Amino acid sequence: ANPDIQAYASRYHAARERIPQAAALPDPMLQISHFVESVQTRTGPQKNIFMLSQRLPWFGQLDGRERAADAEAEAIHYAFQARQLLLARMIGLGFYDYAYTGKAIELTSQNLSLLEELTPQVEERVRTGGDLNSLLRLQVEIGKLRDRLATFKQQRPRQSAQLAAHLALPDDTLLSWPVWTPAPSTPTSESADTRSLLASVATNNPELLMLERKINSAKVRSELARLERRPNFTVGLNYIQVDDPTVNPTTPDAGKDPWALTFAINLPIWNSRTSAARREAHSFQRAAESELANRQRQLAAAVHSSISSLRDAQRRVALYHDELLPLAQQALEITRSSYAGGRASLLEIIDSERSLLDLELQLWRAHTDAAQQRIVLQTLANRPL
């Protein structure tokens, strides 16, 4: 339903309709000449002349035009595919950012609730002579968490609106939170992954395929410009309508309508136009070749960068999930027990809660980064990973 995708689809269908046009012969021409004053001939007065002619391009011109139009239509088709992949990438990246925002709101709300549960205990201690500074620090920390939570909540309408625009949904649509459970991933050989992805990019990426078709089209256009130096032919039929003879009715063939076959050839003696057309086609070909080489390097760099970012995200997932989070959770439980027994201060609980929340958010950010980089790699290679 995305209107941009529909526009590219329409451009492709329009380009396909240019192929039969390029392969068709020029329209024949019918010319009629009427004698206002009849010309008296030996066989009778001439009344009308009918001339039918058909222009025939030089051998190979029609086929070349058809191949050029077909290559250009294929280039637009691959541009259409590239636009689809770009849209898929934007939706995928937006989906995981939206999912991370939902998870951040959930975790921050839970952490805020835990700190708010401590408020009555701290207030009671202050009333019985405890340190007022602990209550003030707790209130400051709660205020900071509320501000952080409000910031996350403000991101939701913006992210939802961006996704709704990509999906061609109404402007006021508020999408529900995505249901997302990160799947564990086991990295394989980095060099093997890179070689496989680079090979897929070289053979499947629609941007590169589009540029290759542009090069093919430019080559065909150059050949067509060379053929423009060849003459075109015109064949025709002339038919003269003769009225009944009155001057020499006994003349042989009197009153008969004569006809004749005609043949014409144009003389392409002005080479400036065709030479300029060839130079134009060569320039387009060189431009497309340079653009292809540049895009190949850019996509290869993008693959290396995305693989590096994916592996870094996987490393962070393993670090936070397997090492740091269990330690932070254990530290928080010990601190809470110590605080209940009077062996730890409230500030230690606040620090432990803050550290746990930060690690949980970093874990989900790492999950998000990993999922987004997999989306990027799939759209670059134009295949599932």
N, C-alpha and C positions, 0 to 999 in steps of 0.2 A: 504493500500500500504506500510505500515511501514515494513521494512525487519525483524526487531526484532520480530514483531508479526507473520509474516509469518514463521519464524524459529520455534517459539513455536507451531504454528499450525501443522507444519510438524512433530515435535517431538511427538505431541499427536497422529497424524495419524499413525506414526510408532509404538507407544506403543499399539494402538488398534490392529495392525497386529500381535503383539506378543501373543494375547489371543488365537486365533485358533492354533497357534504353541504349546502353553503350553498344550492345551487340546487334542492334537493328540497323538495317539499311536506311539511308535517307529516303524521305517520301518521294515518290515519283511526281513528275510535273506534267500537267496537261495544259496545253496552250491552244487557244482557238483564235483564229484570225478571220474576220468577216470583211469581205470586200464591199464597201459602201457603193463603189462604182465597179462593177464586174470587169475583170480583165479578159478581153476576148483572146482566146488562143485558137490554135488550129483545130482542136477537138471540141471547142465550145467555151462559153464564158465561165470563169472560175467564181464560185460563190463563197466557199469557206475553206479554211485550211485547219486541220486538226493535227497537233503535234504532241506526242506522248514520249517522255524521256525518263531515264533512270540513271542516276549517278552511282558508280561502283567504285568504292575505295580500292587502293592498291592492296595486293595480297598481303594478308597478315594484319592489316590495320584494325579490322573489326575484332579479330581474335585478341589483339593487344589491348584494345579498349575494354573488352570484356574482362580480361585478366586483371587489368588495372583497377576496374571498378570492383571486382571480386576481392582483390587484396585490400582495397580501402574499406570495403564492408567488413572484412575479417578484422581489420584494425579497430574499427568501431565496436565490433563484437567483443574484442578483448578489452577495450576501454570500458565497455559495459560490465564485463566480469570484474575488472579492477575496481570499479565503483561499488559493485556488490561486496567485494572483499573489504573495501574501506569502510563501508557501512557496517558490515559484520564486526570489524575490529572496533569501531566506535561504540557499537552496542555492547560488545563484550567487555571493553574497558569500563564503560559506564555501569554495566551490571555489577561488576565486582567492586567498583568504588561505592556503589549504592549499598551493596551487601555489607561492605566494611563499615559504612556509616551506621547501618542498623545494628551491627554487632557492637560498635563503639558506644552507641546509645544504651544498649542492653548492659554492657559491662560497667559503664560509668554510673548508670542508675543503680545497679547492685552495690557498687562501692559507696555511693552516696547514702543508700539506705543503711549500710553497715555503720557508717560514721554517725548518721542521725540516731541510730539505736544507742550509741554511746552517750548522747547528749544528756539524757536523764541521769545516768550514773555520775557523770562529771558534775552536773549541776548539784546533785546531792552531796558530793564531796566538797564542793565549794561552800555549800550551806553549813557543813559541819567543820569548816575551817581549812579546807583544802586550798591549793594554789589556784588563784583566779586566772593566772596566765595560761594554764592548761585549757580552761574553758574558752578563753579568747583564741588560742591557737586552733582549737577544734572548730570554732565558728568560722575562723578565716579559711580553714581547709574546706569546710562545707560550702562556703561561699565560692571558693575557687572551683570546686567540683560542679556546682550549679551553673557557673558561667561556662565551664567546659561542656557541660551537657547541653546548654542552650545553644552553643556554637554548633555542636553536632546536629541538633534538631533543625537549625536554620539551613543546614546544607541539604536537608531532605527535599524541600520543594524545588530547589535549583536542579539537583541531580535528577529528580523525577521528571521535571519539565524537559530536560535535555533528552532523556530516554524516550519520553512521549513524543517529542518532535521527530526523532529517528523512526519511531514506530507509526508515525502519522496518526496519533491519537489526539483527542481534543486537548486544547491548551490547559484546561483546568483539571486534567486527570492527575490524581495522586496515586502512583503505583504502590502496591503492597510491597512489603519487604521481601526480598528474594529468599528462597529456601536454599541454603547452600551449606553442604558439608564437605570441607576440603578432603580430597582423596590423597592418601599418602603416595609419594612418588619416590622411586629409587633411581638416582642418577646412574646412567650407563657411561660407557667410554666417551669422553668429551670429543676426542678427535673423530671417532666414528659418527657421533651425532652431527658434528659440524659438516663433515663430508657429505653425509646423507641429505642434510638440509640444503646445503649449497647446490647439490645436484638437482634437488627438487625445485629450487628457485630457478635454476638455469633452464629447466624443461617445462615447468608448470606456471611460473609467475606470469600473469596476464599482461603486466606492463611491458615485460621483455618481449613477449609474443606480439604485442601490439606494435612495438618498434620494429621488430623483424618484418611484419607485414608492411609497414611504411617503407622500409628499405626495398622490399619486393615491388611495391607500387612505383617507387621512384625509378627503379631499373626498367620497368615496363614503360613508364612515361618517357624515359630516355630513348628506348628503342622506337617508340611511336614518333618521337620527334625526328629520328633518323628516317623513318618511313615517310614523313611529311615531304621529304625531298623527291619522293617518287610521284609520278603523275596519277591522277584519278581518271577513270574512264566514264564516258556517258554514252549510252546506247539509246536509240529512240526509233520511233515510227512516225512518218509524216503521211497524212491522208488528205488529198485535195478533192473537194466536192465540186463537180462540174455540172452546170445546168445543161438543159437540152440545147444542142447546137441549132443555130438559125442561119448562120452564114454559110457553113460548109457541111450540110448534113450528111453528105455522101463520103466524107473523109473517113478513112479507116480509123477505127477506135473512137469515132465521134461520140461524145456524150459519156464516155467511160471515165470513172474516177481513178486517177493515178495514185500510187502510194510508193513510198520509198523508206528504206532503212537508213538510219544515220548513226554515225560513230564519231565521238569527239574525245579529245584528250587535252587536259590542261597542261600548261607548261610552267613548272615550278622553278622559274629562273631567279626569283628573288630569295636568296638564301639567308638574309638577315633575320627573318622571322623564325625560320626553323633552327638556325644556329642559336638564337637566343633561347628557344624552347629547350634545346638540348642542354645548354649551360644551366638553365633553371632546374631541369631535372637532375643534373649532376650535383648541383648545390643542395637540393633537397635530400639526395641520397647521402652525401657527405654529412649533412646535418643530422639525419636520422642515425647514421652509423656512429657519430660522435655521441649523440644522445644515448644510444644503446650502450656504448662502452661506459659512459659515465653512470648510467643507471645500474649497470651490472656491478660496478664498484660500490655504489651506494647501498645496494641491496645486500651485497656480501658483508659490508661493514655493519649493516643493520642486523644481519643474522648473528655475527660474532658478538655484537653488543647485547642483543637479546638473550643469547645463550649465557653470556657472562652474568647478566642480571638475573636470569632464571636460577643459575647455580648459586649465586649469592643469596637469593631468596630461600632456596632449599637449605642452604647452610644455616641461615637464620632460623628457619622453622625447626631444624634439628636442635640447634642450640637452645632456643627458648623452650621448646616442648619437652625435650629430654633432660635438660640440665638446669636451666635457670628457674623456670616456673616451679618445678617441684621444690627447689631450695627456698624460693620466695614463699611458697605456701607453707612449708614447714616452719620457716622463720616467723611467719605471721601467727601460726598456731601457738608457737612457743611464747611469743610476745604477749598474746592475749592471755595465756595461762599465767604468765608472770605478772601481768597487770592485775589480774583478778586476785593474785596473792600478794600484791603490793610490792613486787620485786622489779617492776618495770614502770616507766612513766608513760603518760598518754602520748607524748611526742614520739616515742618509739613505735607505738601502735600506728600513729598517723604515717610515720615514715614507712612502716612495713606495708600498710594498705596502699600508699602511693606507689611504692616500688612494685607491688603485685599488679596493680592496675596498669602501670606503664608496660610491664612485661607482657601482660595479656594483650594489650593493644598492639604492641610490637609484633607479637606472634601472629595476630590476625592481619596486620599490615604485611608481614612476610608471606602469609598464605595468599593475600590479595595480589601482591607483586608477582608471586609465582604463577598464579592463575592468569594474570594479565599478560605475562611474557609468553605463556603457552598460546594464548590467543594471537599475539603478535607473530609468533613463529608459524602458526598454522596459516595465517593469512598471507605471510610472505612466501611460504612454500606451496600454498594452495593445496594442502592435503592434511588429513588428520595426523597428529603426532603418534 
